[in-house]
């Protein structure tokens, strides 16, 4: 999960807010935002990653390994 968040930050995505179980990240270039689960002990599933990338307006899917 930490690698995915690092990838998002490299793409210019910013943390907008901390929630109880999710954080909200936003793309300043597009204004799009997405909730990202904050479950450090679990990896984010591929489908969830794809949805987050789509919600944030990121096309590259190379980080989904």
N, CA, C and O atoms as CSV, one atom per row, in Angstrom:
chain,resi,resn,atom,element,x,y,z
A,1,UNK,N,N,0.819,-1.193,0.000
A,1,UNK,CA,C,0.000,0.000,0.000
A,1,UNK,C,C,0.862,1.255,0.000
A,1,UNK,O,O,0.551,2.224,-0.694
A,2,UNK,N,N,1.929,1.242,0.766
A,2,UNK,CA,C,2.791,2.422,0.837
A,2,UNK,C,C,3.396,2.728,-0.527
A,2,UNK,O,O,3.576,3.896,-0.874
A,3,UNK,N,N,3.711,1.692,-1.308
A,3,UNK,CA,C,4.268,1.908,-2.643
A,3,UNK,C,C,3.244,2.599,-3.545
A,3,UNK,O,O,3.605,3.472,-4.334
A,4,UNK,N,N,1.990,2.221,-3.433
A,4,UNK,CA,C,0.930,2.816,-4.243
A,4,UNK,C,C,0.766,4.298,-3.899
A,4,UNK,O,O,0.622,5.131,-4.793
A,5,UNK,N,N,0.788,4.622,-2.623
A,5,UNK,CA,C,0.658,6.027,-2.200
A,5,UNK,C,C,1.873,6.822,-2.670
A,5,UNK,O,O,1.727,7.969,-3.093
A,6,UNK,N,N,3.072,6.236,-2.605
A,6,UNK,CA,C,4.277,6.909,-3.117
A,6,UNK,C,C,4.133,7.178,-4.613
A,6,UNK,O,O,4.493,8.252,-5.094
A,7,UNK,N,N,3.605,6.195,-5.346
A,7,UNK,CA,C,3.380,6.377,-6.780
A,7,UNK,C,C,2.435,7.555,-7.020
A,7,UNK,O,O,2.688,8.392,-7.887
A,8,UNK,N,N,1.352,7.617,-6.254
A,8,UNK,CA,C,0.392,8.713,-6.419
A,8,UNK,C,C,1.054,10.063,-6.159
A,8,UNK,O,O,0.829,11.024,-6.896
A,9,UNK,N,N,1.859,10.130,-5.124
A,9,UNK,CA,C,2.534,11.385,-4.797
A,9,UNK,C,C,3.494,11.805,-5.899
A,9,UNK,O,O,3.631,12.996,-6.177
A,10,UNK,N,N,4.164,10.837,-6.532
A,10,UNK,CA,C,5.044,11.144,-7.657
A,10,UNK,C,C,4.258,11.691,-8.839
A,10,UNK,O,O,4.796,12.434,-9.661
A,11,UNK,N,N,2.989,11.323,-8.923
A,11,UNK,CA,C,2.126,11.806,-9.996
A,11,UNK,C,C,1.517,13.171,-9.669
A,11,UNK,O,O,0.745,13.715,-10.458
A,12,UNK,N,N,1.867,13.719,-8.510
A,12,UNK,CA,C,1.386,15.042,-8.127
A,12,UNK,C,C,0.125,15.024,-7.278
A,12,UNK,O,O,-0.466,16.073,-7.022
A,13,UNK,N,N,-0.289,13.842,-6.840
A,13,UNK,CA,C,-1.495,13.715,-6.020
A,13,UNK,C,C,-1.176,14.156,-4.591
A,13,UNK,O,O,-0.120,13.822,-4.055
A,14,UNK,N,N,-2.086,14.901,-3.985
A,14,UNK,CA,C,-1.885,15.455,-2.642
A,14,UNK,C,C,-2.902,14.879,-1.657
A,14,UNK,O,O,-4.035,14.566,-2.023
A,15,UNK,N,N,-2.475,14.747,-0.405
A,15,UNK,CA,C,-3.381,14.349,0.669
A,15,UNK,C,C,-4.289,15.519,0.998
A,15,UNK,O,O,-3.814,16.626,1.251
A,16,UNK,N,N,-5.578,15.283,0.996
A,16,UNK,CA,C,-6.540,16.343,1.294
A,16,UNK,C,C,-7.062,16.237,2.722
A,16,UNK,O,O,-7.207,17.250,3.407
A,17,UNK,N,N,-7.347,15.013,3.176
A,17,UNK,CA,C,-7.901,14.843,4.524
A,17,UNK,C,C,-7.669,13.426,5.037
A,17,UNK,O,O,-7.627,12.468,4.265
A,18,UNK,N,N,-7.520,13.314,6.358
A,18,UNK,CA,C,-7.448,12.011,7.021
A,18,UNK,C,C,-8.833,11.651,7.506
A,18,UNK,O,O,-9.514,12.465,8.130
A,19,UNK,N,N,-9.248,10.431,7.219
A,19,UNK,CA,C,-10.502,9.938,7.757
A,19,UNK,C,C,-10.219,8.855,8.769
A,19,UNK,O,O,-9.059,8.555,9.053
A,20,UNK,N,N,-11.257,8.268,9.313
A,20,UNK,CA,C,-11.089,7.200,10.286
A,20,UNK,C,C,-10.484,5.960,9.649
A,20,UNK,O,O,-9.525,5.394,10.174
A,21,UNK,N,N,-11.041,5.534,8.515
A,21,UNK,CA,C,-10.552,4.338,7.845
A,21,UNK,C,C,-9.997,4.615,6.453
A,21,UNK,O,O,-9.384,3.736,5.847
A,22,UNK,N,N,-10.202,5.820,5.942
A,22,UNK,CA,C,-9.745,6.183,4.612
A,22,UNK,C,C,-9.134,7.580,4.639
A,22,UNK,O,O,-9.481,8.415,5.474
A,23,UNK,N,N,-8.215,7.812,3.705
A,23,UNK,CA,C,-7.679,9.148,3.486
A,23,UNK,C,C,-8.234,9.643,2.161
A,23,UNK,O,O,-8.520,8.849,1.265
A,24,UNK,N,N,-8.386,10.941,2.039
A,24,UNK,CA,C,-8.863,11.534,0.796
A,24,UNK,C,C,-7.673,12.202,0.117
A,24,UNK,O,O,-7.009,13.060,0.697
A,25,UNK,N,N,-7.419,11.792,-1.123
A,25,UNK,CA,C,-6.360,12.378,-1.930
A,25,UNK,C,C,-6.990,13.101,-3.095
A,25,UNK,O,O,-8.072,12.730,-3.551
A,26,UNK,N,N,-6.312,14.150,-3.591
A,26,UNK,CA,C,-6.860,14.894,-4.714
A,26,UNK,C,C,-5.773,15.245,-5.715
A,26,UNK,O,O,-4.593,15.351,-5.383
A,27,UNK,N,N,-6.210,15.417,-6.935
A,27,UNK,CA,C,-5.327,15.763,-8.033
A,27,UNK,C,C,-5.492,17.257,-8.297
A,27,UNK,O,O,-6.517,17.673,-8.837
A,28,UNK,N,N,-4.501,18.074,-7.928
A,28,UNK,CA,C,-4.640,19.517,-8.101
A,28,UNK,C,C,-4.777,19.939,-9.568
A,28,UNK,O,O,-5.337,20.997,-9.853
A,29,UNK,N,N,-4.278,19.131,-10.490
A,29,UNK,CA,C,-4.356,19.474,-11.907
A,29,UNK,C,C,-5.777,19.361,-12.450
A,29,UNK,O,O,-6.166,20.105,-13.351
A,30,UNK,N,N,-6.559,18.415,-11.893
A,30,UNK,CA,C,-7.902,18.175,-12.415
A,30,UNK,C,C,-9.002,18.492,-11.410
A,30,UNK,O,O,-10.159,18.675,-11.788
A,31,UNK,N,N,-8.642,18.558,-10.130
A,31,UNK,CA,C,-9.643,18.756,-9.087
A,31,UNK,C,C,-10.319,17.467,-8.665
A,31,UNK,O,O,-11.182,17.481,-7.787
A,32,UNK,N,N,-9.939,16.342,-9.281
A,32,UNK,CA,C,-10.533,15.048,-8.939
A,32,UNK,C,C,-10.018,14.579,-7.586
A,32,UNK,O,O,-8.894,14.897,-7.197
A,33,UNK,N,N,-10.838,13.827,-6.877
A,33,UNK,CA,C,-10.408,13.265,-5.598
A,33,UNK,C,C,-10.901,11.835,-5.449
A,33,UNK,O,O,-11.840,11.404,-6.117
A,34,UNK,N,N,-10.232,11.107,-4.542
A,34,UNK,CA,C,-10.579,9.706,-4.297
A,34,UNK,C,C,-10.251,9.351,-2.859
A,34,UNK,O,O,-9.329,9.903,-2.258
A,35,UNK,N,N,-11.027,8.416,-2.318
A,35,UNK,CA,C,-10.755,7.889,-0.991
A,35,UNK,C,C,-9.847,6.675,-1.129
A,35,UNK,O,O,-10.061,5.822,-1.990
A,36,UNK,N,N,-8.837,6.606,-0.280
A,36,UNK,CA,C,-7.911,5.480,-0.290
A,36,UNK,C,C,-7.956,4.833,1.081
A,36,UNK,O,O,-7.751,5.502,2.094
A,37,UNK,N,N,-8.228,3.509,1.122
A,37,UNK,CA,C,-8.295,2.831,2.408
A,37,UNK,C,C,-6.954,2.892,3.130
A,37,UNK,O,O,-5.896,2.824,2.505
A,38,UNK,N,N,-7.010,3.021,4.436
A,38,UNK,CA,C,-5.807,3.115,5.246
A,38,UNK,C,C,-5.679,1.862,6.105
A,38,UNK,O,O,-5.798,1.918,7.329
A,39,UNK,N,N,-5.437,0.732,5.448
A,39,UNK,CA,C,-5.275,-0.553,6.126
A,39,UNK,C,C,-3.845,-1.004,5.870
A,39,UNK,O,O,-3.589,-1.774,4.944
A,40,UNK,N,N,-2.926,-0.534,6.676
A,40,UNK,CA,C,-1.504,-0.755,6.444
A,40,UNK,C,C,-1.126,-2.227,6.354
A,40,UNK,O,O,-0.170,-2.568,5.657
A,41,UNK,N,N,-1.846,-3.103,7.037
A,41,UNK,CA,C,-1.477,-4.513,7.047
A,41,UNK,C,C,-1.975,-5.250,5.814
A,41,UNK,O,O,-1.600,-6.403,5.600
A,42,UNK,N,N,-2.813,-4.611,4.994
A,42,UNK,CA,C,-3.371,-5.268,3.814
A,42,UNK,C,C,-2.975,-4.517,2.558
A,42,UNK,O,O,-2.869,-3.291,2.557
A,43,UNK,N,N,-2.758,-5.272,1.488
A,43,UNK,CA,C,-2.478,-4.676,0.182
A,43,UNK,C,C,-3.799,-4.271,-0.455
A,43,UNK,O,O,-4.815,-4.941,-0.272
A,44,UNK,N,N,-3.783,-3.178,-1.200
A,44,UNK,CA,C,-4.979,-2.730,-1.903
A,44,UNK,C,C,-5.174,-3.618,-3.127
A,44,UNK,O,O,-4.226,-3.859,-3.874
A,45,UNK,N,N,-6.374,-4.099,-3.335
A,45,UNK,CA,C,-6.666,-4.981,-4.459
A,45,UNK,C,C,-6.539,-4.219,-5.776
A,45,UNK,O,O,-6.720,-3.002,-5.828
A,46,UNK,N,N,-6.223,-4.964,-6.840
A,46,UNK,CA,C,-5.993,-4.367,-8.158
A,46,UNK,C,C,-7.195,-3.567,-8.646
A,46,UNK,O,O,-7.025,-2.465,-9.168
A,47,UNK,N,N,-8.391,-4.091,-8.490
A,47,UNK,CA,C,-9.585,-3.378,-8.927
A,47,UNK,C,C,-9.771,-2.062,-8.192
A,47,UNK,O,O,-10.207,-1.070,-8.775
A,48,UNK,N,N,-9.439,-2.060,-6.915
A,48,UNK,CA,C,-9.536,-0.835,-6.116
A,48,UNK,C,C,-8.508,0.179,-6.590
A,48,UNK,O,O,-8.813,1.366,-6.702
A,49,UNK,N,N,-7.296,-0.279,-6.868
A,49,UNK,CA,C,-6.254,0.624,-7.384
A,49,UNK,C,C,-6.692,1.239,-8.707
A,49,UNK,O,O,-6.535,2.441,-8.922
A,50,UNK,N,N,-7.243,0.413,-9.591
A,50,UNK,CA,C,-7.693,0.913,-10.896
A,50,UNK,C,C,-8.761,1.989,-10.722
A,50,UNK,O,O,-8.738,3.006,-11.416
A,51,UNK,N,N,-9.683,1.771,-9.811
A,51,UNK,CA,C,-10.757,2.736,-9.565
A,51,UNK,C,C,-10.194,4.039,-8.992
A,51,UNK,O,O,-10.623,5.124,-9.386
A,52,UNK,N,N,-9.248,3.941,-8.074
A,52,UNK,CA,C,-8.632,5.134,-7.488
A,52,UNK,C,C,-7.924,5.942,-8.574
A,52,UNK,O,O,-8.068,7.163,-8.642
A,53,UNK,N,N,-7.155,5.252,-9.428
A,53,UNK,CA,C,-6.451,5.929,-10.512
A,53,UNK,C,C,-7.435,6.608,-11.453
A,53,UNK,O,O,-7.211,7.742,-11.876
A,54,UNK,N,N,-8.515,5.925,-11.779
A,54,UNK,CA,C,-9.532,6.499,-12.660
A,54,UNK,C,C,-10.169,7.726,-12.011
A,54,UNK,O,O,-10.340,8.762,-12.654
A,55,UNK,N,N,-10.518,7.596,-10.728
A,55,UNK,CA,C,-11.144,8.714,-10.010
A,55,UNK,C,C,-10.231,9.933,-9.940
A,55,UNK,O,O,-10.704,11.070,-9.933
A,56,UNK,N,N,-8.911,9.693,-9.887
A,56,UNK,CA,C,-7.949,10.785,-9.786
A,56,UNK,C,C,-7.508,11.293,-11.156
A,56,UNK,O,O,-6.740,12.252,-11.241
A,57,UNK,N,N,-7.982,10.666,-12.223
A,57,UNK,CA,C,-7.641,11.113,-13.562
A,57,UNK,C,C,-6.254,10.691,-14.008
A,57,UNK,O,O,-5.642,11.355,-14.845
A,58,UNK,N,N,-5.748,9.588,-13.454
A,58,UNK,CA,C,-4.424,9.059,-13.833
A,58,UNK,C,C,-4.639,7.893,-14.784
A,58,UNK,O,O,-5.398,6.969,-14.493
A,59,UNK,N,N,-3.959,7.948,-15.926
A,59,UNK,CA,C,-4.156,6.915,-16.935
A,59,UNK,C,C,-3.165,5.766,-16.772
A,59,UNK,O,O,-3.548,4.609,-16.947
A,60,UNK,N,N,-1.916,6.044,-16.446
A,60,UNK,CA,C,-0.878,5.016,-16.363
A,60,UNK,C,C,-1.225,3.981,-15.304
A,60,UNK,O,O,-1.542,4.326,-14.165
A,61,UNK,N,N,-1.163,2.706,-15.689
A,61,UNK,CA,C,-1.496,1.627,-14.762
A,61,UNK,C,C,-0.277,0.776,-14.446
A,61,UNK,O,O,-0.423,-0.360,-13.996
A,62,UNK,N,N,0.911,1.295,-14.671
A,62,UNK,CA,C,2.138,0.520,-14.475
A,62,UNK,C,C,2.427,0.199,-13.010
A,62,UNK,O,O,3.272,-0.650,-12.725
A,63,UNK,N,N,1.751,0.852,-12.088
A,63,UNK,CA,C,2.037,0.644,-10.656
A,63,UNK,C,C,1.180,-0.466,-10.072
A,63,UNK,O,O,1.215,-0.681,-8.860
A,64,UNK,N,N,0.420,-1.171,-10.878
A,64,UNK,CA,C,-0.534,-2.135,-10.344
A,64,UNK,C,C,0.035,-3.532,-10.150
A,64,UNK,O,O,-0.713,-4.469,-9.873
A,65,UNK,N,N,1.335,-3.683,-10.289
A,65,UNK,CA,C,1.960,-5.012,-10.198
A,65,UNK,C,C,1.497,-5.771,-9.010
A,65,UNK,O,O,1.929,-6.903,-8.793
